[in-house]
C-alpha cells in the first residue's frame, strides 16, 4: 500500500483517536450556527497506518504525544521545518523490525571489501541515472557518463562520482550556464534541497523498516551525521528528484520561492514511478526493495543492491 505524505503549512492541532490521526485546523466558517458544527467543519481524520511521511511547516502546529507515538510505531517519518520553510529535523522510530538486534549485528560485521563493493555499485548506478536525466532534458553529448560509470573501481578510489557530478551540474540546466550546486546557492538549489530532504526521509524510513541503522554508512561517515547510510543509499535516487525539479522549472516561471504549489509538486516524490529489477513501482515502495536487498547483502545472501534504473 502507498503511504500518504501529509504537509501542514498552517496552524493545526494533531491528536490521536481510535488509531486515527485527528487534524483540527483554524478554519472558520461564518455560516456555522453552533460550536458543534464549527468543530465538525474544522476536523478530519486519517488512519495512522496510511501515513508514511509528515511535514510540519508552521510554528503554530501542536502535536500530542499520543499522536507522535502512534505515527512512530507505524514507521512514519516526521519532518520539521525551520523559519525559512526548509526541512531541518527528522524523527524516526527506534525500532520497527522484530529482528532488529540480529540485523544490527549483521550490519556491524560487514567487511571493508564488501563496503567498497557496495559503494561501487551505488556510484555506478547514480552516474547512469544522471546520464538519463541529461539525455531527457539536454542536447549535450553525455556518453562520457557511461564511460565513467563503467570505470568505477572498488570503493571509487579515483572519485569518479565527483568527476561525473561536475559534468552533470555544469550541463543539467542549459538556461542557467553559471549554475553552482550548493545548499546556500541560488535557485533552483532551493527546490533541490527541499526535494532531497523529502527523499532522505523516505530512505531513512525504509532503512529502519528493514531493521538497519541509518547512522552507519557504507561510505559516508561524518561524525555529526545521524543518517550516513540514508545518504549513501539515496544517491541513485537523487536523479529522480533532479528530473522532477526540471519539470517544475518548466511549469513555473518563478521558482525563486518555495510556494505552496511548488511544495505540493515536490511532495509527490514518494509516488514517482521508479523501475527496480525490471518492475515499475512508486518510489517509496522501490526504496523498500532497495533497503531489503541491502540487508541481504549484509547477511551474505546476495552481492548486488537492487537500485533503480532510469530509462
C-alpha positions in Angstrom: 0.0 0.0 0.0 1.2 3.5 -0.8 1.7 5.6 2.3 0.4 9.2 2.3 2.6 12.2 2.7 1.0 14.9 4.8 2.1 18.5 4.6 1.0 21.1 7.2 1.7 24.8 6.4 -0.9 26.4 8.6 -1.8 26.3 12.4 -3.1 22.8 13.3 -3.7 20.6 16.3 -2.9 16.9 15.7 -4.1 14.3 18.1 -5.0 10.6 18.2 -8.4 8.9 18.4 -9.2 5.3 17.7 -6.0 4.7 15.7 -6.8 7.8 13.6 -4.8 11.0 13.3 -7.3 13.7 14.1 -6.4 17.0 12.3 -8.1 20.2 13.7 -7.4 23.4 11.8 -8.1 27.0 12.5 -10.6 27.2 9.6 -13.7 29.2 10.5 -17.0 29.0 8.6 -19.1 32.2 9.3 -22.2 30.3 8.3 -21.8 27.7 11.0 -24.6 28.2 13.6 -23.1 26.4 16.6 -19.8 25.3 18.0 -20.5 21.6 17.2 -21.0 22.4 13.5 -17.9 24.6 13.5 -15.8 21.8 15.1 -17.0 19.3 12.5 -16.2 21.6 9.7 -12.6 22.1 11.0 -11.8 18.5 11.7 -10.7 15.5 9.6 -9.2 12.1 10.4 -6.7 9.8 8.6 -5.8 6.3 9.6 -2.4 6.2 11.2 -1.5 3.1 9.2 -1.9 5.1 6.0 0.7 7.7 6.8 4.3 7.5 5.6 5.7 11.0 5.9 4.5 14.1 7.8 6.0 17.5 7.1 5.4 20.2 9.8 6.0 23.6 8.2 4.5 26.1 10.7 5.4 27.3 14.2 1.9 27.0 15.4 1.4 23.3 14.9 0.7 21.3 18.1 1.0 17.5 18.1 0.1 15.3 21.1 2.5 12.7 22.5 -0.1 10.0 21.7 -0.3 11.0 18.0 3.5 11.2 17.7 4.0 7.8 19.4 1.4 6.2 17.1 3.0 7.6 14.0 6.4 6.4 15.0 5.1 2.9 15.9 3.8 2.7 12.4 7.2 3.8 10.9 6.2 7.3 9.9 8.9 9.8 9.2 8.2 13.2 10.8 10.0 16.2 9.3 10.2 19.6 11.0 10.9 22.8 9.0 12.7 26.0 10.1 11.7 29.6 9.7 12.9 29.5 6.1 10.4 26.7 5.4 13.2 24.2 4.8 13.3 20.8 6.4 15.7 20.9 9.4 14.8 17.8 11.5 13.8 14.2 11.0 12.2 11.9 13.6 12.2 8.2 13.1 11.2 5.2 15.2 13.9 3.5 17.3 12.6 0.0 16.4 10.5 -1.1 13.5 11.7 -4.6 12.8 11.3 -7.7 15.0 14.8 -8.9 14.1 16.5 -5.6 14.7 19.2 -6.9 17.0 20.2 -9.6 14.6 20.2 -7.2 11.7 22.3 -4.6 13.5 24.9 -7.3 14.2 25.0 -8.3 10.5 25.3 -4.7 9.5 28.1 -4.0 12.0 30.1 -7.1 10.9 30.4 -6.5 7.2 33.9 -6.4 5.8 35.7 -3.5 4.3 35.8 -5.1 0.8 32.1 -5.6 0.9 31.5 -1.9 1.8 33.7 -0.9 -1.1 31.9 -3.2 -3.5 28.5 -1.8 -2.4 29.7 1.8 -2.8 31.0 1.0 -6.2 27.5 -0.3 -7.2 26.0 2.9 -5.7 28.2 5.3 -7.6 27.9 3.4 -10.9 24.0 3.5 -10.8 24.0 7.1 -9.7 26.1 8.1 -12.7 24.0 6.0 -15.1 20.8 7.7 -13.8 22.4 11.1 -14.1 23.2 10.4 -17.7 19.5 9.5 -18.3 18.4 12.9 -16.9 20.9 14.6 -19.2 19.5 12.7 -22.2 15.9 13.6 -21.3 16.4 17.3 -20.8 19.5 18.5 -22.7 21.2 18.1 -26.0 24.7 17.7 -24.5 26.8 14.8 -25.6 27.0 12.7 -22.5 28.4 9.3 -23.5 31.3 10.1 -21.2 29.0 9.4 -18.2 28.6 5.8 -19.4 32.4 5.5 -19.7 32.9 6.9 -16.2 30.2 4.6 -14.8 31.9 1.6 -16.3 35.3 2.7 -15.0 34.3 2.9 -11.3 36.8 0.9 -9.3 36.3 -0.7 -5.9 35.4 2.0 -3.4 35.5 4.6 -6.2 39.2 5.3 -5.3 39.5 7.6 -8.3 36.5 9.6 -7.2 34.5 9.1 -10.4 31.4 10.3 -8.6 32.9 13.8 -8.2 34.1 13.9 -11.8 30.7 12.9 -13.1 28.9 15.4 -10.8 31.0 18.3 -12.1 30.0 17.5 -15.7 26.4 16.8 -14.7 25.8 20.1 -12.8 27.6 22.1 -15.5 25.1 20.9 -18.1 21.9 20.0 -16.4 20.3 23.5 -16.6 21.1 24.8 -20.1 19.3 28.1 -19.4 21.5 28.6 -16.3 25.1 28.4 -17.7 26.7 29.5 -14.4 24.7 27.2 -12.2 26.5 26.1 -9.0 25.2 23.3 -6.9 25.2 24.1 -3.2 22.8 24.3 -0.2 23.2 28.1 0.0 23.5 28.9 -3.7 20.9 30.5 -6.0 17.7 28.8 -7.2 16.9 26.1 -8.2 19.0 24.9 -5.4 16.1 25.6 -3.1 14.0 23.1 -5.0 16.8 20.5 -5.0 17.4 21.0 -1.2 13.7 20.5 -0.4 13.4 17.5 -2.7 16.5 15.8 -1.3 15.2 16.3 2.2 12.0 14.5 1.4 13.9 11.7 -0.4 16.3 11.4 2.6 13.3 10.9 4.9 11.8 8.3 2.7 15.1 6.4 2.5 15.8 6.6 6.3 12.3 5.3 7.0 12.8 2.3 4.7 16.2 1.6 6.4 14.5 1.5 9.8 11.8 -0.7 8.4 14.5 -3.1 7.1 16.0 -3.3 10.6 19.1 -1.3 9.7 21.0 1.6 11.4 20.6 4.7 9.3 23.7 6.2 11.0 26.3 3.6 10.0 27.1 4.2 6.3 29.0 2.2 3.8 30.8 5.3 2.5 29.6 8.5 4.3 31.0 8.6 7.8 30.7 12.2 9.1 30.7 12.0 12.8 28.0 14.6 13.1 25.7 12.9 10.6 23.0 10.7 12.0 21.9 9.4 8.6 25.1 8.4 6.8 23.6 5.2 5.4 20.5 7.1 4.2 22.8 9.5 2.4 24.6 6.5 0.8 21.5 4.7 -0.4 19.7 7.7 -1.7 22.4 8.6 -4.2 21.0 6.6 -7.2 17.6 8.1 -6.4 18.7 11.7 -6.5 18.3 12.0 -10.3 14.6 11.3 -9.9 14.4 14.5 -7.8 16.5 16.3 -10.4 14.1 15.2 -13.1 11.1 16.4 -11.1 12.8 19.8 -10.4 13.4 20.4 -14.1 9.8 19.7 -14.8 8.7 22.1 -12.1 11.0 24.8 -13.6 9.4 24.3 -16.9 5.9 24.7 -15.4 6.6 27.7 -13.1 8.2 30.9 -14.5 9.2 32.0 -11.0 10.7 29.4 -8.7 12.8 31.7 -6.5 10.5 31.0 -3.6 9.1 27.7 -2.4 5.4 28.4 -2.9 2.6 26.1 -1.8 2.2 24.9 -5.3 5.9 24.1 -5.8 6.0 22.2 -2.5 2.9 20.2 -3.5 4.8 19.2 -6.6 7.9 18.2 -4.6 5.8 16.2 -2.1 5.0 13.9 -5.0 8.5 12.4 -4.7 7.3 9.3 -2.7 4.9 8.3 -5.5 7.2 8.9 -8.5 7.4 6.0 -10.9 10.6 4.0 -10.4 11.9 0.9 -12.1 13.7 -1.7 -9.9 14.6 -5.2 -11.1 12.6 -4.5 -14.3 9.4 -3.7 -12.4 7.7 -0.3 -12.1 6.5 0.9 -8.7 6.2 4.1 -6.6 9.5 5.4 -5.3 8.5 4.7 -1.7 7.9 1.0 -2.5 11.1 0.8 -4.6 13.2 2.2 -1.8 11.9 -0.5 0.5 13.0 -3.1 -2.1 16.5 -1.4 -2.2 16.9 -1.4 1.6 15.7 -5.0 1.8 18.3 -6.1 -0.8 20.9 -4.1 1.1 20.3 -6.2 4.3 20.6 -9.4 2.2 24.0 -8.1 1.1 25.0 -7.5 4.7 23.8 -11.0 5.6 25.8 -12.6 2.7 22.8 -13.9 0.7 23.4 -11.7 -2.4 26.1 -9.4 -3.6 24.1 -6.8 -5.6 21.9 -4.0 -4.3 18.6 -3.6 -6.1 18.9 0.0 -7.3 16.5 2.0 -9.6 17.3 2.3 -13.3 16.1 5.3 -15.2 15.1 4.8 -18.9 
